[in-house]
Every structure is written in structure tokens, then in C-alpha cells.
């Protein structure tokens, strides 16, 4: 896990998920993994991301799938929190013109 983390690039979340995958691929825990989660902080005073999957047969793969969708939007959500009028519209209630 350490080697996978240290030798990977990208965001902290991607590196942590890569390390978790490496851990599972090399034997994981004594029993099957049913839950996975991580908490990622940053410059804001709140967590940037807090993905968590509980009681699933493949929690790390599901967390990775969600991370691939959310990661490219993190900066937009921070912008939305500080300055909603400067954030991209995602077609949800409260967006400009919605």
C-alpha cells in the first residue's frame, strides 16, 4: 500500500484509493472488505470529500467509481460555497436561471 501510494501521481484521493486497491490485491484483511471510506480536507474549513461505502461486496470499487465522478467537480463545489454566482451551473434548483 505504501509503495502504491508513494509511486502514484494525481490527487490525494486518487492516491489513497490506489493504495487501498493495492492492499486488497495483495491479500487485504483477514476477511472480505465490506466497507471503505476516506475524509479529505483542504483549504476550506470543511471536508472537501467524504466518500463512504458500507456493507457492500465491493466497497472500494464503488468508492472509486464515485470518486471519478466527483473529483473533477471539487473546485466547482468550493467555488459554489464561497461565491455561487461564479460557479458553473449543474442544472439543479438554485442555479442561476433555474
Buried (B, 14 or more C-beta within 10 A) or exposed (E): BEEBBEEBEEBBBBBBBBBBBBBBEEEBEEEEBEEBEBEBEEEEEEEBBEBEBEEBEBBBBBBBEBBEEBBEEBEBBBBBEEEEEEBEEEEEEEEEEE
